[in-house]
Amino acid sequence: MAGTDQTRRDEAPREAGPAVILVAPQLGENIGTAARAMLNFGLTDLRLVRPRDGWPNERARAAASGADVVIDGARVFDTTADAVADLDYVIATTARARDMVKPIHTPAMAAGALRQAIGGGQAGLLFGPERTGLENDDLALADALMMVPVNPAFASLNLAQCVLLMSYEWHKAGDATAPTRIDYQQTRPASKAELVGFFTHLESELDRFGFLKPPEKRPSMVRNLRNMFQRAGLTEQEVRTLRGVVAALTRRVPKGEGPEDK
């Protein structure tokens, strides 16, 4: 998906979020794509522990695709302990628990724990090298672990994928966007009065043409029809269109112009 211009990126509001700590990342490109994933979801605190190809890294900047605020603000540390020293709560990502007695979260649960921790301090997410993952000494610095429930037959996630997944879960945990919405543009949802007007119009024509028979079944037939249209979530424009359809279908056709006359 194409990014916005640099001014809009720099002016976008950012909430306080967890630090993202990449331990011994091997490729500048992976750092850059991780930075891009972070900024997609409002994270900007990037910390690097012993990046293999040094820092700064122009390949990382190019791969970040404009997430310069993350790249420019990245800090480099000699050890994982130094990188997490100012944090109050750390979750480490890992593919296996390695016999450590720690809480193991799913991504969604980890995001909730981070939000709770940030309410009273600073928190971070710890990611290991692309090829080997975090070492036991790194995991020992974490308060909890995060494991992604992936296909056990192919469990490999690259660094940027894992950062994207957790950045998204962090953002989603605090996002108030409705799960489903409709862009009404030039219209709006139909009011109950408009729906009832349509129902009355339709039912009167169905009565006129003898559809709602026998009389004892009319109430249930009417309810079924109304429920059918209620489920459709009609807009004001759609109700007007349907009323026009009913009017057109029931309008008397001048003699000689009906299909039976042709």
N, C-alpha and C positions, 0 to 999 in steps of 0.2 A: 504494500500500500504506500502510495507516495506521501512524503512528509510535507508539513506546512513550511512556510518560509522561516528564516532564522529569527526574525523579529517576533513572530508569534510563538516560536519555541521558547525564546528567552523570557517572554512576558507571561507564559503560562503559570498559573499558581501552583505551588508545590507544598504539600503538607510534610510535616516531619515524618520520616520513615526510617526503617532499619538500615543500618550500614550493610553493604554487600562486600564481603571479604573473599577475594579470590586468592587461594594459596598456590603458589608456584605455577601460575598459568603458563602454558607452553607457547601459545601463538598470539601475536598481536591481534590477528583477525578475530580470535575468540573473545579477547578482551573488548574489542570494539563492538561486536554484536551483542555481548552481554550488556555493555553500556547503553546501547540502543534499546534493548529490552527493558532495562531499568527505567529509562526516561519515558518510555511508552506509558508506564504506570506510576510516574511521579517520584521515583527514587533517584537520588543524586549522589549519595555518599558512597563512593567506590574506593576500596582499599585493596592494594596489591601487595602480596607477600612474595618477595623474590621472583619477579617475573623473569622467565628464562631469557627472553630477548631484550631485556633492559627496558628502561622507561626514561623519557617519553618514547613513543613508538608510532611512527606515521601510519603503519598498516592498521593499527588500532583506531586511529583517528578516521581513516578512510572507511573502515568497516562500520564505524559508529553512525555513519550516514547523517551527520548533523547533530548528534547528541554531544556537542562540544562542551556543554556545561558539566557533563559527567566526566569526560576525558580531562578537561582542564583542572577539575577539582580533585582528581584521583591522587591518593597519597600512597607512598611506597614504604614498606616496613621490612625489617630484616627477619623478624620472626612472627609467627601467628600470635604468640602471647603479647607482643607489642601491639599488633593490629587490633586486638580485642580489649586492651587494657582499660579503656575508658567506658566500656560497655557493661551494663548491668545484667543482661540476659542474652544468651547466644544459642541459636539453633544451628546444628551442623547437618548438612545434607550428606547422605550416604546410601549406598546400595545394600549394605548389610550392617547389622548391629555390632558385630565383632565381639560378642560376649560382654558388652558393657551394660551395666544396670542403669539405664536412663529411660525417661519417657520417650516413646517413639510415636511421632505424630504423622498423620497424613498431611498433604499440603494445606488443605483447608483448616485443619486443626492448628497447624503451625502458624498460619496467618492470624488466627484468633489469639493464640498465645502471644505473638509478637505485639499485636495491638494492645493487649492487656498490659504487657511489660512496658510499652512505650508510654502508657499513661502515667507511669511513675519513674521513668528513667530512660536509658538508651538501650537499644537492642541491635542485634546484628544477625546476619545469615552467613554461614561459613560454607564455602564451596571448595572442593579439592581440585587437583590437577586433572586434566582431561583423560589421561591414560590410566592413572592408578587410583584416583580419589584421595580422600584425606587419610593421613596416617593416624594411628591410634593416639599418639601424643596430641594431635590436633583435636581429635574427637573428645579427648579427656577435658579439654577446655570448655566444652559446650554444656549447657544446662539440659538440653534435650536434642534428640535426633529427628530428622525428617526423612521418611522413605516414601517414594512415589509408587503407588500400586500399578505397576506396568505389566505388560505381557512377560511372564517368567521365561518364555522361550526366546525373548529378545528384549532384554531389560536395559540396554545401553541408551543413555541420554547424553548428548554433548553438553558442554558447559553453558552455552547460550540458551539452549532449550530449558535447562534446569533453572537458570536465572529468570527466564521469561515466565516459566510456570509459577515460580514463587512470587515474582513481582505482580503477576496477575492475581494470584490468590490474595496477596496483601491488599491490592487495590479493591478487589471484589468484596472483601470483608468489611470495608468501610463505605461501599458505594450504595447510593440510595436509588439507583436507576430501577424503574419498574421492570420485572422480568419480561413482560410483554407490553408493547404499546403500539398504537396506530398513529401514523402521521396524517391528520385529517386535512391539512392544507387549506383548501377553500371551502370546507364543509365542517360539520360537527356531528356528534352522535345525535340520533333522533330522540326527541323528547317522548315521554310516555303519551302525551296528548297527540302528538303526530302519529305515533304507532297506533293508538286506538282509533284515530280518524281513518287510517288506512285499513285497519281490521274491519271497521264498520262498513266502509266502502266496499271492500272485497266480499264480505259476508252478505251484504244486501244484493249484490249482483249474483252471487252463488244461489241465494234464495230465489231470485227472479228466474234463473235458468234451471232450477230444480235440482241442484247438486246436493244440497244439504237435506237429504231425505234418507230414511223415514224420520218423522218428527222426533221420535224418542231418541234417535241417535245424534240429532243436531247438536246438543250441548257438548258431547265428547268430540265430535268432528271439529267444532269451532275451537275448542281448547287445543286440539292437536295442531290445527293450522296456526293458531296464535303462538304456541310454543315453538313451532318450526321457525317462524320469522323472528321470534325473540332471540333464538340461538344464533341467528345470523349477525347480530350486532349492527343493525342497519344505521346508516347515516341519514341525516335530514335530506340530502340530495337523493339517496337511494329510495327513500320513502316516496318522494315526489315522483321519481321515475316509475316506481311500481304502481302508483296510483294512475299515472299516465298509461301504463300498459293495460291495466284493468279497464280504463275508460275506452281505450282503443279497441280492445277485444269485445267489448259489450255494446259498442256504438252501433246503432241501426245502419245497415248498408243500403244505400238507395237501390231500388229495384233496377235490375239490369246490370249491376256492378258487382254482384256477389260471385264467388267462384262457381256456384251451381249454374250461373247464367252464361258461363264461357265454355 
